[in-house]
Amino acid sequence: MFAAAALVAVGLGFLCRSAVGALSAAFVLLVVTLAAPDTAGRWLPGPAGAAFVSGTADLSRPLALAVLAAWCAAILGLAVWTVTRRDA
């Protein structure tokens, strides 16, 4: 869970180019989304991480890990694409 949170924060840092913006976005994605409604909120990285750690939420542990991996891959892929286009 901590590795996924770190990857999300690094990806957001490359996207925002600002430490404050990246930390704020990471906080919203990983912590504030825990209060999201169950129907759509369980596919966000915060609730998926909680489901992966506890194993008692709506998502099974393998599915929660897949959701976290998909979020990490999407954010890091977008960050790599943005950095190569912007800083080329």
SEVEXFI-583631 format. One record per atom (N, C-alpha, C): residue in three letters; residue number from 0; y, z, x; atom name. Coordinates in pm, whole numbers, plus 50000, padded with zeros to 5 digits. Each point is the difference from the previous one (the first is absolute). Last residue first. Layout:
<r Ala | k NUM | py Y | pz Z | px X | a CA> $
...
// end
This chain:
<r Ala | k 87 | py 51784 | pz 47636 | px 51080 | a N> $
<r Ala | k 87 | py 49935 | pz 49894 | px 50080 | a CA> $
<r Ala | k 87 | py 50088 | pz 49945 | px 50104 | a C> $
<r Asp | k 86 | py 50033 | pz 50361 | px 49639 | a N> $
<r Asp | k 86 | py 50025 | pz 50024 | px 50141 | a CA> $
<r Asp | k 86 | py 49943 | pz 49892 | px 50089 | a C> $
<r Arg | k 85 | py 49962 | pz 49984 | px 49516 | a N> $
<r Arg | k 85 | py 50134 | pz 50052 | px 50023 | a CA> $
<r Arg | k 85 | py 50032 | pz 50009 | px 50149 | a C> $
<r Arg | k 84 | py 49568 | pz 49856 | px 49844 | a N> $
<r Arg | k 84 | py 50101 | pz 49910 | px 49945 | a CA> $
<r Arg | k 84 | py 50141 | pz 50044 | px 50038 | a C> $
<r Thr | k 83 | py 49628 | pz 50265 | px 50128 | a N> $
<r Thr | k 83 | py 49991 | pz 49871 | px 50068 | a CA> $
<r Thr | k 83 | py 50103 | pz 49900 | px 49947 | a C> $
<r Val | k 82 | py 49972 | pz 50427 | px 49796 | a N> $
<r Val | k 82 | py 50047 | pz 50012 | px 50138 | a CA> $
<r Val | k 82 | py 49992 | pz 49867 | px 50073 | a C> $
<r Thr | k 81 | py 49832 | pz 50022 | px 49558 | a N> $
<r Thr | k 81 | py 50144 | pz 50020 | px 50002 | a CA> $
<r Thr | k 81 | py 50053 | pz 50006 | px 50143 | a C> $
<r Trp | k 80 | py 49532 | pz 49976 | px 49934 | a N> $
<r Trp | k 80 | py 50063 | pz 49875 | px 49958 | a CA> $
<r Trp | k 80 | py 50152 | pz 50012 | px 50008 | a C> $
<r Val | k 79 | py 49753 | pz 50386 | px 50081 | a N> $
<r Val | k 79 | py 49980 | pz 49904 | px 50109 | a CA> $
<r Val | k 79 | py 50068 | pz 49868 | px 49966 | a C> $
<r Ala | k 78 | py 50003 | pz 50328 | px 49666 | a N> $
<r Ala | k 78 | py 50084 | pz 50041 | px 50113 | a CA> $
<r Ala | k 78 | py 49987 | pz 49902 | px 50116 | a C> $
<r Leu | k 77 | py 49723 | pz 49945 | px 49623 | a N> $
<r Leu | k 77 | py 50138 | pz 49965 | px 49968 | a CA> $
<r Leu | k 77 | py 50094 | pz 50036 | px 50113 | a C> $
<r Gly | k 76 | py 49556 | pz 50132 | px 50048 | a N> $
<r Gly | k 76 | py 50009 | pz 49854 | px 50001 | a CA> $
<r Gly | k 76 | py 50140 | pz 49951 | px 49968 | a C> $
<r Leu | k 75 | py 49910 | pz 50462 | px 49967 | a N> $
<r Leu | k 75 | py 50003 | pz 49957 | px 50140 | a CA> $
<r Leu | k 75 | py 50006 | pz 49848 | px 50011 | a C> $
<r Ile | k 74 | py 49963 | pz 50182 | px 49567 | a N> $
<r Ile | k 74 | py 50128 | pz 50041 | px 50061 | a CA> $
<r Ile | k 74 | py 50008 | pz 49955 | px 50145 | a C> $
<r Ala | k 73 | py 49596 | pz 49916 | px 49768 | a N> $
<r Ala | k 73 | py 50111 | pz 49926 | px 49939 | a CA> $
<r Ala | k 73 | py 50132 | pz 50035 | px 50067 | a C> $
<r Ala | k 72 | py 49610 | pz 50234 | px 50133 | a N> $
<r Ala | k 72 | py 49995 | pz 49860 | px 50043 | a CA> $
<r Ala | k 72 | py 50117 | pz 49920 | px 49944 | a C> $
<r Cys | k 71 | py 49952 | pz 50450 | px 49860 | a N> $
<r Cys | k 71 | py 50032 | pz 49992 | px 50145 | a CA> $
<r Cys | k 71 | py 50003 | pz 49856 | px 50047 | a C> $
<r Trp | k 70 | py 49860 | pz 50077 | px 49558 | a N> $
<r Trp | k 70 | py 50143 | pz 50029 | px 50015 | a CA> $
<r Trp | k 70 | py 50042 | pz 49991 | px 50146 | a C> $
<r Ala | k 69 | py 49543 | pz 49952 | px 49911 | a N> $
<r Ala | k 69 | py 50074 | pz 49885 | px 49948 | a CA> $
<r Ala | k 69 | py 50151 | pz 50021 | px 50012 | a C> $
<r Ala | k 68 | py 49712 | pz 50355 | px 50114 | a N> $
<r Ala | k 68 | py 49992 | pz 49893 | px 50099 | a CA> $
<r Ala | k 68 | py 50076 | pz 49877 | px 49955 | a C> $
<r Leu | k 67 | py 49963 | pz 50360 | px 49699 | a N> $
<r Leu | k 67 | py 50084 | pz 50036 | px 50114 | a CA> $
<r Leu | k 67 | py 50001 | pz 49891 | px 50105 | a C> $
<r Val | k 66 | py 49710 | pz 49942 | px 49637 | a N> $
<r Val | k 66 | py 50140 | pz 49991 | px 49955 | a CA> $
<r Val | k 66 | py 50095 | pz 50034 | px 50115 | a C> $
<r Ala | k 65 | py 49542 | pz 50056 | px 50079 | a N> $
<r Ala | k 65 | py 50033 | pz 49858 | px 49991 | a CA> $
<r Ala | k 65 | py 50144 | pz 49979 | px 49954 | a C> $
<r Leu | k 64 | py 49830 | pz 50437 | px 50005 | a N> $
<r Leu | k 64 | py 50017 | pz 49952 | px 50137 | a CA> $
<r Leu | k 64 | py 50036 | pz 49852 | px 50001 | a C> $
<r Ala | k 63 | py 49893 | pz 50188 | px 49589 | a N> $
<r Ala | k 63 | py 50128 | pz 50054 | px 50046 | a CA> $
<r Ala | k 63 | py 50029 | pz 49956 | px 50143 | a C> $
<r Leu | k 62 | py 49583 | pz 49890 | px 49820 | a N> $
<r Leu | k 62 | py 50104 | pz 49921 | px 49935 | a CA> $
<r Leu | k 62 | py 50139 | pz 50048 | px 50043 | a C> $
<r Pro | k 61 | py 49623 | pz 50244 | px 50153 | a N> $
<r Pro | k 61 | py 50005 | pz 49866 | px 50060 | a CA> $
<r Pro | k 61 | py 50109 | pz 49911 | px 49939 | a C> $
<r Arg | k 60 | py 49943 | pz 50441 | px 49814 | a N> $
<r Arg | k 60 | py 50049 | pz 50001 | px 50138 | a CA> $
<r Arg | k 60 | py 49999 | pz 49862 | px 50065 | a C> $
<r Ser | k 59 | py 50063 | pz 50023 | px 49472 | a N> $
<r Ser | k 59 | py 49899 | pz 50051 | px 50092 | a CA> $
<r Ser | k 59 | py 50053 | pz 49993 | px 50142 | a C> $
<r Leu | k 58 | py 50319 | pz 50058 | px 49561 | a N> $
<r Leu | k 58 | py 49943 | pz 49905 | px 50095 | a CA> $
<r Leu | k 58 | py 49891 | pz 50066 | px 50083 | a C> $
<r Asp | k 57 | py 50247 | pz 50251 | px 49676 | a N> $
<r Asp | k 57 | py 49942 | pz 49886 | px 49929 | a CA> $
<r Asp | k 57 | py 49931 | pz 49900 | px 50093 | a C> $
<r Ala | k 56 | py 50035 | pz 50494 | px 50191 | a N> $
<r Ala | k 56 | py 50090 | pz 49925 | px 49914 | a CA> $
<r Ala | k 56 | py 49927 | pz 49883 | px 49934 | a C> $
<r Thr | k 55 | py 49833 | pz 50324 | px 50338 | a N> $
<r Thr | k 55 | py 49987 | pz 50043 | px 49861 | a CA> $
<r Thr | k 55 | py 50089 | pz 49922 | px 49906 | a C> $
<r Gly | k 54 | py 49958 | pz 49996 | px 50503 | a N> $
<r Gly | k 54 | py 49881 | pz 49943 | px 49938 | a CA> $
<r Gly | k 54 | py 49984 | pz 50037 | px 49854 | a C> $
<r Ser | k 53 | py 50332 | pz 50105 | px 50390 | a N> $
<r Ser | k 53 | py 49936 | pz 50095 | px 49909 | a CA> $
<r Ser | k 53 | py 49870 | pz 49947 | px 49940 | a C> $
<r Val | k 52 | py 50258 | pz 49732 | px 50309 | a N> $
<r Val | k 52 | py 49982 | pz 50132 | px 50061 | a CA> $
<r Val | k 52 | py 49920 | pz 50092 | px 49908 | a C> $
<r Phe | k 51 | py 50115 | pz 49566 | px 49849 | a N> $
<r Phe | k 51 | py 49912 | pz 49988 | px 50115 | a CA> $
<r Phe | k 51 | py 49971 | pz 50136 | px 50061 | a C> $
<r Ala | k 50 | py 50309 | pz 49967 | px 49646 | a N> $
<r Ala | k 50 | py 49863 | pz 49978 | px 49951 | a CA> $
<r Ala | k 50 | py 49902 | pz 49990 | px 50115 | a C> $
<r Ala | k 49 | py 50454 | pz 50034 | px 50105 | a N> $
<r Ala | k 49 | py 49954 | pz 50126 | px 49942 | a CA> $
<r Ala | k 49 | py 49858 | pz 49987 | px 49947 | a C> $
<r Gly | k 48 | py 50205 | pz 49612 | px 50158 | a N> $
<r Gly | k 48 | py 49972 | pz 50092 | px 50111 | a CA> $
<r Gly | k 48 | py 49951 | pz 50134 | px 49951 | a C> $
<r Ala | k 47 | py 50141 | pz 49690 | px 49682 | a N> $
<r Ala | k 47 | py 49875 | pz 49953 | px 50061 | a CA> $
<r Ala | k 47 | py 49962 | pz 50088 | px 50118 | a C> $
<r Pro | k 46 | py 50415 | pz 50079 | px 49782 | a N> $
<r Pro | k 46 | py 49884 | pz 50045 | px 49922 | a CA> $
<r Pro | k 46 | py 49866 | pz 49952 | px 50056 | a C> $
<r Gly | k 45 | py 50385 | pz 49846 | px 50236 | a N> $
<r Gly | k 45 | py 49997 | pz 50147 | px 49992 | a CA> $
<r Gly | k 45 | py 49882 | pz 50052 | px 49919 | a C> $
<r Pro | k 44 | py 50095 | pz 49520 | px 50042 | a N> $
<r Pro | k 44 | py 49936 | pz 50064 | px 50116 | a CA> $
<r Pro | k 44 | py 49994 | pz 50152 | px 49993 | a C> $
<r Leu | k 43 | py 49967 | pz 49689 | px 49555 | a N> $
<r Leu | k 43 | py 50102 | pz 50020 | px 50102 | a CA> $
<r Leu | k 43 | py 49940 | pz 50080 | px 50116 | a C> $
<r Trp | k 42 | py 49775 | pz 49905 | px 49584 | a N> $
<r Trp | k 42 | py 49989 | pz 49890 | px 50096 | a CA> $
<r Trp | k 42 | py 50108 | pz 50006 | px 50106 | a C> $
<r Arg | k 41 | py 49972 | pz 50303 | px 49624 | a N> $
<r Arg | k 41 | py 49885 | pz 50025 | px 50087 | a CA> $
<r Arg | k 41 | py 49981 | pz 49890 | px 50103 | a C> $
<r Gly | k 40 | py 50345 | pz 49996 | px 49651 | a N> $
<r Gly | k 40 | py 50027 | pz 50083 | px 50117 | a CA> $
<r Gly | k 40 | py 49882 | pz 50019 | px 50092 | a C> $
<r Ala | k 39 | py 50010 | pz 49774 | px 49564 | a N> $
<r Ala | k 39 | py 50043 | pz 49916 | px 50112 | a CA> $
<r Ala | k 39 | py 50016 | pz 50080 | px 50128 | a C> $
<r Thr | k 38 | py 49830 | pz 50234 | px 49623 | a N> $
<r Thr | k 38 | py 49950 | pz 49864 | px 49983 | a CA> $
<r Thr | k 38 | py 50037 | pz 49911 | px 50117 | a C> $
<r Asp | k 37 | py 50143 | pz 50470 | px 49956 | a N> $
<r Asp | k 37 | py 49864 | pz 49976 | px 50048 | a CA> $
<r Asp | k 37 | py 49958 | pz 49854 | px 49994 | a C> $
<r Pro | k 36 | py 50521 | pz 50164 | px 50074 | a N> $
<r Pro | k 36 | py 49898 | pz 50003 | px 49894 | a CA> $
<r Pro | k 36 | py 49864 | pz 49955 | px 50051 | a C> $
<r Ala | k 35 | py 50330 | pz 50225 | px 50353 | a N> $
<r Ala | k 35 | py 49996 | pz 49878 | px 49919 | a CA> $
<r Ala | k 35 | py 49894 | pz 50013 | px 49891 | a C> $
<r Ala | k 34 | py 50119 | pz 50311 | px 50371 | a N> $
<r Ala | k 34 | py 50039 | pz 50033 | px 49864 | a CA> $
<r Ala | k 34 | py 49998 | pz 49879 | px 49907 | a C> $
<r Leu | k 33 | py 49907 | pz 49966 | px 50466 | a N> $
<r Leu | k 33 | py 49898 | pz 50091 | px 49947 | a CA> $
<r Leu | k 33 | py 50030 | pz 50040 | px 49857 | a C> $
<r Thr | k 32 | py 50293 | pz 49736 | px 50284 | a N> $
<r Thr | k 32 | py 49909 | pz 49928 | px 49911 | a CA> $
<r Thr | k 32 | py 49886 | pz 50087 | px 49948 | a C> $
<r Val | k 31 | py 50319 | pz 50156 | px 50322 | a N> $
<r Val | k 31 | py 50057 | pz 49996 | px 49866 | a CA> $
<r Val | k 31 | py 49907 | pz 49929 | px 49903 | a C> $
<r Val | k 30 | py 49869 | pz 50023 | px 50462 | a N> $
<r Val | k 30 | py 50010 | pz 50132 | px 49937 | a CA> $
<r Val | k 30 | py 50049 | pz 49991 | px 49856 | a C> $
<r Leu | k 29 | py 49929 | pz 49609 | px 50292 | a N> $
<r Leu | k 29 | py 49886 | pz 50089 | px 50024 | a CA> $
<r Leu | k 29 | py 50007 | pz 50132 | px 49924 | a C> $
<r Leu | k 28 | py 50339 | pz 49640 | px 49977 | a N> $
<r Leu | k 28 | py 49869 | pz 49939 | px 49979 | a CA> $
<r Leu | k 28 | py 49885 | pz 50101 | px 50009 | a C> $
<r Val | k 27 | py 50449 | pz 50145 | px 50084 | a N> $
<r Val | k 27 | py 49986 | pz 49956 | px 49861 | a CA> $
<r Val | k 27 | py 49860 | pz 49944 | px 49976 | a C> $
<r Phe | k 26 | py 50107 | pz 50121 | px 50438 | a N> $
<r Phe | k 26 | py 49994 | pz 50119 | px 49915 | a CA> $
<r Phe | k 26 | py 49980 | pz 49961 | px 49855 | a C> $
<r Ala | k 25 | py 50072 | pz 49655 | px 50308 | a N> $
<r Ala | k 25 | py 49867 | pz 50059 | px 50017 | a CA> $
<r Ala | k 25 | py 49983 | pz 50124 | px 49914 | a C> $
<r Ala | k 24 | py 50424 | pz 49799 | px 50011 | a N> $
<r Ala | k 24 | py 49905 | pz 49915 | px 49929 | a CA> $
<r Ala | k 24 | py 49858 | pz 50054 | px 50011 | a C> $
<r Ser | k 23 | py 50334 | pz 50224 | px 50243 | a N> $
<r Ser | k 23 | py 50024 | pz 50014 | px 49857 | a CA> $
<r Ser | k 23 | py 49901 | pz 49917 | px 49919 | a C> $
<r Leu | k 22 | py 49992 | pz 49959 | px 50468 | a N> $
<r Leu | k 22 | py 49949 | pz 50131 | px 49958 | a CA> $
<r Leu | k 22 | py 50021 | pz 50023 | px 49852 | a C> $
<r Ala | k 21 | py 50178 | pz 49606 | px 50185 | a N> $
<r Ala | k 21 | py 49855 | pz 49998 | px 50006 | a CA> $
<r Ala | k 21 | py 49941 | pz 50133 | px 49955 | a C> $
<r Gly | k 20 | py 50469 | pz 49961 | px 50032 | a N> $
<r Gly | k 20 | py 49948 | pz 49917 | px 49892 | a CA> $
<r Gly | k 20 | py 49849 | pz 49999 | px 49997 | a C> $
<r Val | k 19 | py 50212 | pz 50221 | px 50356 | a N> $
<r Val | k 19 | py 50024 | pz 50072 | px 49874 | a CA> $
<r Val | k 19 | py 49946 | pz 49921 | px 49882 | a C> $
<r Ala | k 18 | py 49981 | pz 49803 | px 50427 | a N> $
<r Ala | k 18 | py 49909 | pz 50114 | px 49992 | a CA> $
<r Ala | k 18 | py 50016 | pz 50074 | px 49868 | a C> $
<r Ser | k 17 | py 50081 | pz 49471 | px 50080 | a N> $
<r Ser | k 17 | py 50076 | pz 50125 | px 49993 | a CA> $
<r Ser | k 17 | py 49901 | pz 50115 | px 49984 | a C> $
<r Arg | k 16 | py 49895 | pz 49529 | px 49974 | a N> $
<r Arg | k 16 | py 50079 | pz 50008 | px 50123 | a CA> $
<r Arg | k 16 | py 50088 | pz 50125 | px 50002 | a C> $
<r Cys | k 15 | py 49663 | pz 49813 | px 49663 | a N> $
<r Cys | k 15 | py 50135 | pz 50053 | px 49972 | a CA> $
<r Cys | k 15 | py 50092 | pz 49994 | px 50121 | a C> $
<r Leu | k 14 | py 49537 | pz 49852 | px 50028 | a N> $
<r Leu | k 14 | py 50066 | pz 49928 | px 49890 | a CA> $
<r Leu | k 14 | py 50145 | pz 50044 | px 49982 | a C> $
<r Phe | k 13 | py 49724 | pz 50217 | px 50319 | a N> $
<r Phe | k 13 | py 50028 | pz 49863 | px 50043 | a CA> $
<r Phe | k 13 | py 50071 | pz 49920 | px 49891 | a C> $
<r Gly | k 12 | py 49864 | pz 50433 | px 49890 | a N> $
<r Gly | k 12 | py 50102 | pz 50007 | px 50105 | a CA> $
<r Gly | k 12 | py 50035 | pz 49862 | px 50052 | a C> $
<r Leu | k 11 | py 49646 | pz 50050 | px 49695 | a N> $
<r Leu | k 11 | py 50130 | pz 50011 | px 49933 | a CA> $
<r Leu | k 11 | py 50114 | pz 50010 | px 50101 | a C> $
<r Gly | k 10 | py 49563 | pz 49996 | px 50171 | a N> $
<r Gly | k 10 | py 50030 | pz 49872 | px 49935 | a CA> $
<r Gly | k 10 | py 50134 | pz 50001 | px 49930 | a C> $
<r Val | k 9 | py 49846 | pz 50404 | px 50181 | a N> $
<r Val | k 9 | py 50034 | pz 49906 | px 50107 | a CA> $
<r Val | k 9 | py 50035 | pz 49864 | px 49941 | a C> $
<r Ala | k 8 | py 49846 | pz 50329 | px 49701 | a N> $
<r Ala | k 8 | py 50133 | pz 50035 | px 50052 | a CA> $
<r Ala | k 8 | py 50043 | pz 49905 | px 50111 | a C> $
<r Val | k 7 | py 49565 | pz 49953 | px 49822 | a N> $
<r Val | k 7 | py 50099 | pz 49966 | px 49898 | a CA> $
<r Val | k 7 | py 50141 | pz 50027 | px 50053 | a C> $
<r Leu | k 6 | py 49646 | pz 50137 | px 50270 | a N> $
<r Leu | k 6 | py 50010 | pz 49854 | px 49997 | a CA> $
<r Leu | k 6 | py 50101 | pz 49952 | px 49898 | a C> $
<r Ala | k 5 | py 49907 | pz 50462 | px 50020 | a N> $
<r Ala | k 5 | py 50071 | pz 49957 | px 50121 | a CA> $
<r Ala | k 5 | py 50015 | pz 49848 | px 50003 | a C> $
<r Ala | k 4 | py 49746 | pz 50190 | px 49654 | a N> $
<r Ala | k 4 | py 50141 | pz 50034 | px 49982 | a CA> $
<r Ala | k 4 | py 50082 | pz 49956 | px 50121 | a C> $
<r Ala | k 3 | py 49537 | pz 49951 | px 50028 | a N> $
<r Ala | k 3 | py 50055 | pz 49906 | px 49903 | a CA> $
<r Ala | k 3 | py 50148 | pz 50027 | px 49976 | a C> $
<r Ala | k 2 | py 49771 | pz 50300 | px 50274 | a N> $
<r Ala | k 2 | py 50011 | pz 49870 | px 50067 | a CA> $
<r Ala | k 2 | py 50058 | pz 49895 | px 49905 | a C> $
<r Phe | k 1 | py 49900 | pz 50425 | px 49830 | a N> $
<r Phe | k 1 | py 50118 | pz 50006 | px 50086 | a CA> $
<r Phe | k 1 | py 50021 | pz 49868 | px 50074 | a C> $
<r Met | k 0 | py 49620 | pz 50047 | px 49729 | a N> $
<r Met | k 0 | py 50119 | pz 50000 | px 49917 | a CA> $
<r Met | k 0 | py 50124 | pz 50000 | px 50087 | a C> $
// end
